[in-house]
């Protein structure tokens, strides 16, 4: 297939797969960067990396994982699955869809081009001013970083508008908003969040570039600017971004747990509404990234209360999933194993999040390894675990073949052991006073052994991920043929062939409830027969 | 010296933090256990027999579901409400309000990559900050360049040092001792080596230390040291470093008036030994890669004269 042929593809399934595969490639790059960091920290006073190299690599690791892996892969799954799940033949704007991917990829390549200039960005993924300003970061790295993020942000906004419009206007007859799968709900809410949050990032990037390239003074305190301006802008974007990286994963888990529990989701309405609540609250909590700044206790305590409130809708979700499992009968496929592990790992990440909302604890632990533990429990134990579950679940739909379950189980256990070994000890290191983002440390009691445990476990984690990649490649050729509906699932994508045809459905099943395929397979026990108001849906 | 807070808070402020932290950790363990118990219970439940109709149980019990969800939500809200009250109470204790216009007892300024402390009597020191044990000091935190963060895990909350924004904290040690501190906000190449030590002295020790630090530098005696003093000015060392009692008044680098009294150089990267001093003089970038000191291009004789001079600055 020629390159031109690839570039001109607009089928949402191809664009979705482009997103997913490019994110996988960047995931491996970001993982190698993480291993370099872990190697440097394995023991006190190592000199594998210079301070500058270390700072560039951790900046690239964070930026890569957030902007080139987690965010786009979730968008990619949305682009692949949403039209199928709502019974549409295509996204509403297919060519914009393709444009968004190529902009995203261009942003990623531009970011990595900075290495070729010898000056990758080195101010961290949130790139605080004035450290990111010209006098303190004279190289071109921060310029590449800002321009790359502008491209990626444009890609995200385009994709988000497309997804939101598709959900709003392209649903099949009978597919009301009270009947769409929860993954669609959460992708819809997520898309609206992107549309409102990313322009704030753009504004801050433009100010940074104006300072760096045009001698403006937005963040220069000595000339009437303010370094806090960057922090406020960045985190007004940054905290919604945290949820942009988890909500679609919640959606995936909300699809997978019911199917493998053989039970309808417990509390569809509360699962959907709690997503909306999280989205609203996420715009009112940004200052909890700035509790260590002298902002005044009254001001801060308002944001502490808002941050704690987020635990309420999040707790509702955890409860929905646990109750669905408790009322069902589990089938422990690899996909389900990852979903169950997600529940536990994400709970740990959520709880350490509550710890940071209790301000005095934040005053002690912010910017230590306790934060590093928290973000990895949420983003890896949360989103990446959900993505593994999603891959085992939807790979058959995307390729027509099953992923190998034996390799899958080995992959699962290596990842669980490697992940917890790597990151659980980071909680303890934080409590022992280890600041984040230090390229080395002296001979301090317990720091050496704990860091060594972390580094060795990271190697186990890498092994697990390599096994996953092997599984993808091998199963694509040799996996068992899956058929259209290998899991006996209930949502519309399983009514399409595997992989789906160009226009997805030859004929769209009648949608009269949230589980159209269940109704089709069990006409005598169809959900809509039980619903009190089958015409409107209803809960 | 024990690092970290959890097990060894050494001031009323950090005792309040540690007690809140303990509450949070216990609460977290309880919530995690509850979720884990639900998961385990669903894993060990007997599997449904083949052929039995699936997936109806929950749909059948709407009223019960609404009640369970309401209870779960209320319990979460109540627990979080309690946690918020504890939070506000601890905040009031740690960030006790101060009278407007109160002058700080100590001004600490973050530089890339070292800490400077200024006392009301004019004494300036670097990295090794003495305080009288048992006294609560008001400390103002400033930055000379980028954002840093002043953190002594066992003694006080963190405070970001933001250019143009004064931060204030209460700093106190229950008893004499040495307490490790470090920069906790990423601030560039040598963020890792931006350590400092709070040395809490008995009152007598503190006032004699302060008195000795207030003395100007001793006049060099001996030909090598005098030559070093001359070179210090000739090589423009004084443009960045100050030595009280001489023409060297620079403020970009650490004050060297009593450099010999300090245990560490380079904000913790090495002990203060003649070898370290020699390395700083001949190859500063090898002593601490990325630091702001330019290579002064000294001959061996000049370097040893300067070292001899610095060796007199007790």
Interface residues (C-beta under 8 A of the other chain):
Chain A: X50 X51 X52 X55 X122 X123 X124 X128 X130 X131 X136 X221 X222 X226 X227 X228 X258 X261 X262 X263 X264 X265 X266 X267 X270 X290 X292 X293 X294 X297 X300 X301 X304 X305 X308 X309 X311 X312 X315 X316 X318 X319 X322 X323 X324 X325 X326 X327 X328 X329 X330 X332 X340 X343 X344 X347 X348 X351 X352 X354 X355 X357 X358 X359 X360 X361 X363 X364 X365 X366 X367 X368 X431 X432 X433 X434 X435 X436 X437 X438 X439 X440 X441 X442 X444 X445 X447 X515 X518 X522 X525 X527 X530 X539
Chain B: X2 X3 X4 X5 X6 X14 X16 X17 X20 X21 X24 X25 X28 X31 X32 X35 X36 X38 X39 X41 X42 X43 X45 X47 X48 X53 X54 X55 X56 X57 X58 X59 X60 X62 X65 X68 X69 X72 X73 X76 X77 X80 X83 X84 X86 X87 X88 X90 X91 X92 X94 X95 X112 X141 X145 X146 X147 X149 X151 X153 X157 X158 X159 X160 X162 X163 X164 X165 X166 X167 X168 X180 X182 X183 X184 X185 X186 X187 X188 X189 X190 X191 X192 X268 X289 X290
